[in-house]
Amino acid sequence: MSVNKVENINMFTGGCISVIDREEKEILRRLLMYGIVGTGNKTIDKHMLHEIELREAKKEDTASSKFLTVTKSEQENFQQKKKDERVETNPKAYPDTTKGAEILGEQIYLAIQMKKNCEEK
C-alpha cells in the first residue's frame, strides 16, 4: 500500500487570523497622527476618525482632499454655512448682498407712491 505525499499542511489551532486592508492601515495611521491608538475594529476606528476629521474640516477655510472620511460636499457645506453666518452677523462688511434688497425695497416704495399720486388725480 502506498501513501501519497502531502506537500503543505497548514494547521491553525485556536484564535483567529486578522487581515488588515489598505484602508484600515490608513485609518490607523491617521488616528495615530491625532494621538489615538486604534481599537482594531475597522468600523469603530473609521467612526472615530470621521468624528475627528469633521471637527478639523469645520476649522478649515477651504475644501481640500486631505481628509479620508469627510467628503468634498460635506466640506463645501461647512464653508457655505460659515459664509452665511458671516453675512448675517455683519451685513455692512458684505454690502453686495444687502444692496439688492435695499434697491428692491426703494422701487416698491416708489411704485406705491406713484400709484397713490395717480389715484389722487
Buried (B, 14 or more C-beta within 10 A) or exposed (E): EEEEEEEEEEEEEEEEEEEEEEEBEEBBEBBEEEEBEBEEEBEEBBEBBBEBBBEEBBEBEEBEEEBBBBEEEBBEEBBEEEEEEEBEEEEEEEEEEEEEEEEEEEEEEEEEEEEEEEEEE
